[in-house]
Amino acid sequence: MPGSDPIGAYCTFCRESASGASEIAPEQIVLRGRYFYVLVPLGQLIPGFLIIAPYSCDSGQGGARCLAELPDEAIAELGELKETVRAFFEHALGATAPIFYEQGRAGGGAQTDATGRFSHHAHLCCLPQPVAIDGWLEGRFTSTRLDGLGELAGKLRQFGAQPYVYLESTVRNGTEVRRRLFTGSDPAQRSELETLRLKDPISHLLGLPERANWRDWPARDDVAAVIATFEEHLAGRRAVAPGGGR
């Protein structure tokens, strides 16, 4: 809910939470938690692309502009939803090496504008297949290993509030999860991070540059198929849960 946050007037995520009157249709939200929901977004870079987002980007409404601003209990739920998504990728899509990433603004990055180029609303992007974006990032920014999402807030306090990229990738045939924080060590790197749109290099690495902008590549048929597959997957899990998922 936008609350008093001026960005809420044109934040795609918040508009959906307030009235449902945005590019996000209600059926695109396939799972809801206390703090977060799981969204099948338009512009499927890879069929199965999901986003986990909090309900608001207004901290006064319990939301966040980036994952580093979230309280511990919200981070815990985010971890649970991330594992639910990971299980969906593996059991429904046969994908065992997903990547998860966030472009965090650390509360002080570029202001969102009416075109929607910059998003101050925290959201974790979930891709079912590996993309070699880690090497691309390592060649441009400072890399720090993390043990988990819970370390984000402390690291950003240590480095000073700044834009960042959080990247979680699965390596060694799906047996090892690698988590890294990418930050800028100088003003030029921070400026590049602030305006970076990670879907651009990812789409090029995939050999699918036409999918960089969801407005140009909405992929509505893919969205509908992923929604159906996710709902079928959840129904199957509930059916085998103790008590039949009641």
C-alpha positions as CSV (number, residue, x, y, z in Angstrom):
1,M,0.0,0.0,0.0
2,P,1.5,3.3,-1.0
3,G,0.6,5.2,2.2
4,S,2.5,8.5,2.4
5,D,5.2,7.4,0.0
6,P,5.2,9.6,-3.1
7,I,6.7,6.8,-5.1
8,G,3.6,4.7,-4.5
9,A,1.7,6.9,-6.9
10,Y,3.5,5.1,-9.8
11,C,5.2,2.1,-8.4
12,T,3.8,-0.9,-10.3
13,F,4.1,-3.2,-7.3
14,C,2.3,-0.8,-4.9
15,R,-0.4,0.1,-7.3
16,E,-1.4,-3.5,-7.5
17,S,-1.4,-3.8,-3.7
18,A,-3.6,-0.7,-3.4
19,S,-6.3,-1.3,-6.1
20,G,-5.3,-4.0,-8.5
21,A,-5.3,-1.4,-11.3
22,S,-1.9,-1.8,-12.8
23,E,0.0,-4.0,-15.2
24,I,0.0,-6.7,-12.5
25,A,-3.2,-8.8,-12.8
26,P,-4.4,-10.5,-9.6
27,E,-3.9,-14.0,-11.1
28,Q,-0.2,-13.2,-11.6
29,I,0.2,-13.4,-7.8
30,V,0.5,-17.2,-7.2
31,L,1.5,-17.3,-3.5
32,R,1.1,-14.9,-0.6
33,G,2.9,-14.8,2.8
34,R,2.8,-12.3,5.7
35,Y,5.4,-9.9,4.2
36,F,5.8,-11.1,0.6
37,Y,4.0,-12.4,-2.4
38,V,5.3,-14.5,-5.4
39,L,4.6,-12.9,-8.8
40,V,4.7,-14.3,-12.3
41,P,5.8,-11.1,-14.1
42,L,5.2,-10.0,-17.6
43,G,8.4,-10.2,-19.7
44,Q,9.5,-13.8,-19.1
45,L,13.2,-13.7,-19.7
46,I,13.1,-17.5,-19.3
47,P,9.8,-19.3,-18.9
48,G,9.4,-19.8,-15.2
49,F,10.8,-16.3,-14.2
50,L,9.3,-15.3,-10.8
51,I,9.6,-12.3,-8.5
52,I,9.3,-12.3,-4.7
53,A,8.2,-8.8,-3.5
54,P,7.0,-7.2,-0.3
55,Y,3.6,-5.7,-0.3
56,S,4.9,-2.1,-0.1
57,C,7.9,0.1,-0.7
58,D,6.8,2.5,2.1
59,S,8.6,1.6,5.3
60,G,5.8,3.2,7.2
61,Q,3.5,0.5,5.8
62,G,5.9,-2.3,6.7
63,G,7.5,-2.4,3.3
64,A,11.0,-1.7,2.0
65,R,12.9,0.0,-0.8
66,C,15.5,-2.9,-0.8
67,L,15.9,-6.2,0.9
68,A,18.7,-4.7,3.1
69,E,16.0,-2.7,4.9
70,L,13.8,-5.6,5.9
71,P,13.5,-6.9,9.5
72,D,14.8,-10.3,10.5
73,E,11.4,-11.9,10.5
74,A,10.7,-10.8,7.0
75,I,14.1,-12.1,5.8
76,A,13.2,-15.4,7.4
77,E,9.9,-15.6,5.4
78,L,11.8,-14.5,2.2
79,G,14.1,-17.5,2.7
80,E,11.2,-19.8,3.0
81,L,9.5,-18.5,-0.1
82,K,12.8,-18.7,-2.0
83,E,13.0,-22.4,-1.1
84,T,9.4,-22.9,-2.3
85,V,10.4,-21.3,-5.6
86,R,13.6,-23.4,-5.7
87,A,11.4,-26.6,-5.2
88,F,9.1,-25.4,-8.0
89,F,12.0,-25.0,-10.4
90,E,13.4,-28.4,-9.6
91,H,10.3,-30.5,-9.4
92,A,8.0,-28.8,-11.9
93,L,10.5,-27.4,-14.4
94,G,13.4,-29.8,-14.0
95,A,15.8,-26.9,-13.2
96,T,18.4,-27.5,-10.5
97,A,20.7,-24.5,-10.9
98,P,18.6,-21.3,-10.6
99,I,19.8,-17.8,-9.8
100,F,18.2,-15.3,-7.5
101,Y,19.2,-11.6,-7.6
102,E,18.2,-8.2,-6.3
103,Q,19.2,-4.8,-7.5
104,G,19.1,-3.0,-4.2
105,R,19.1,0.8,-3.8
106,A,20.1,0.8,-0.1
107,G,17.6,3.5,0.5
108,G,19.6,6.2,-1.3
109,G,19.9,5.3,-5.0
110,A,18.4,6.8,-8.1
111,Q,14.8,8.1,-7.7
112,T,12.1,6.1,-9.4
113,D,10.6,8.1,-12.2
114,A,7.3,7.9,-14.0
115,T,8.7,5.8,-16.8
116,G,9.4,3.0,-14.3
117,R,13.0,2.7,-15.3
118,F,14.2,2.6,-11.7
119,S,12.4,0.6,-9.0
120,H,12.7,1.5,-5.4
121,H,10.4,-1.4,-4.4
122,A,12.4,-4.3,-3.1
123,H,12.1,-7.5,-5.2
124,L,14.0,-10.7,-5.6
125,C,14.2,-11.9,-9.2
126,C,14.2,-15.7,-9.6
127,L,15.4,-17.4,-12.8
128,P,15.2,-21.1,-13.2
129,Q,18.3,-21.5,-15.3
130,P,21.9,-20.4,-14.7
131,V,23.1,-17.2,-16.5
132,A,26.8,-16.2,-16.4
133,I,26.0,-12.8,-15.0
134,D,28.4,-13.4,-12.0
135,G,31.4,-13.0,-14.3
136,W,29.9,-9.9,-15.9
137,L,29.4,-8.3,-12.4
138,E,32.8,-9.3,-11.1
139,G,34.5,-7.5,-14.0
140,R,32.8,-4.2,-13.0
141,F,32.2,-4.1,-9.2
142,T,33.5,-5.2,-5.8
143,S,32.4,-8.7,-4.8
144,T,31.9,-9.8,-1.2
145,R,30.9,-13.3,-0.2
146,L,27.8,-13.7,2.0
147,D,26.5,-16.6,4.0
148,G,22.9,-15.5,3.5
149,L,20.4,-12.7,3.0
150,G,20.5,-12.0,6.6
151,E,23.9,-10.4,6.2
152,L,22.8,-7.8,3.7
153,A,21.9,-5.1,6.3
154,G,25.1,-5.4,8.2
155,K,27.3,-5.4,5.1
156,L,25.5,-2.3,3.8
157,R,26.1,-0.5,7.1
158,Q,29.7,-1.5,6.9
159,F,30.2,-0.3,3.3
160,G,27.9,2.7,3.7
161,A,24.4,3.0,2.2
162,Q,24.7,2.6,-1.6
163,P,23.2,0.8,-4.6
164,Y,24.1,-2.9,-4.7
165,V,23.4,-6.2,-6.4
166,Y,22.7,-9.4,-4.4
167,L,23.3,-12.6,-6.4
168,E,22.7,-16.1,-5.3
169,S,23.7,-18.9,-7.8
170,T,23.8,-22.7,-7.6
171,V,27.0,-24.3,-8.7
172,R,28.8,-27.7,-8.7
173,N,25.9,-29.6,-10.3
174,G,23.4,-28.1,-7.9
175,T,25.3,-29.0,-4.7
176,E,26.7,-25.6,-3.7
177,V,24.9,-22.2,-3.3
178,R,27.1,-19.2,-3.7
179,R,25.9,-15.8,-2.4
180,R,27.6,-12.5,-3.3
181,L,27.1,-8.8,-2.7
182,F,28.3,-6.5,-5.5
183,T,29.0,-2.9,-4.5
184,G,30.9,0.1,-5.8
185,S,34.3,1.1,-4.4
186,D,34.3,4.5,-6.1
187,P,31.8,7.1,-7.3
188,A,31.9,5.9,-10.9
189,Q,31.1,2.3,-9.9
190,R,28.3,3.4,-7.6
191,S,26.8,5.6,-10.3
192,E,26.9,2.6,-12.7
193,L,25.2,0.4,-10.1
194,E,22.6,3.1,-9.5
195,T,21.4,3.2,-13.1
196,L,22.1,-0.5,-13.9
197,R,19.2,-2.5,-15.4
198,L,20.4,-6.0,-15.0
199,K,17.9,-7.5,-17.4
200,D,19.9,-5.8,-20.2
201,P,23.1,-7.8,-19.8
202,I,21.2,-11.0,-18.8
203,S,19.1,-10.9,-21.9
204,H,22.2,-10.4,-24.1
205,L,24.0,-13.3,-22.3
206,L,20.9,-15.5,-23.0
207,G,21.1,-14.4,-26.7
208,L,17.6,-12.9,-26.3
209,P,18.1,-9.1,-26.3
210,E,14.6,-8.5,-27.4
211,R,13.4,-9.7,-24.0
212,A,15.2,-7.0,-22.0
213,N,12.1,-4.8,-21.7
214,W,8.8,-6.4,-20.6
215,R,6.8,-3.7,-22.3
216,D,8.3,-4.8,-25.6
217,W,8.2,-8.5,-24.7
218,P,5.2,-9.1,-22.4
219,A,5.1,-12.9,-23.2
220,R,1.6,-13.3,-21.9
221,D,1.2,-16.8,-23.1
222,D,4.4,-17.8,-21.1
223,V,2.9,-16.0,-18.1
224,A,-0.3,-17.9,-18.3
225,A,1.5,-21.2,-18.7
226,V,3.8,-20.6,-15.7
227,I,0.8,-19.6,-13.5
228,A,-0.9,-22.8,-14.4
229,T,2.2,-24.9,-13.7
230,F,2.9,-23.2,-10.4
231,E,-0.7,-23.7,-9.2
232,E,-0.6,-27.3,-10.3
233,H,2.7,-27.7,-8.4
234,L,1.3,-26.2,-5.2
235,A,-1.8,-28.3,-5.4
236,G,0.3,-31.4,-5.6
237,R,2.3,-30.4,-2.6
238,R,-0.8,-29.7,-0.6
239,A,-2.3,-33.0,-1.6
240,V,0.7,-34.9,0.0
241,A,0.9,-32.7,3.0
242,P,-0.2,-34.0,6.4
243,G,-4.0,-33.6,6.6
244,G,-4.2,-33.2,2.8
245,G,-3.1,-29.6,3.0
246,R,-6.2,-28.5,5.0
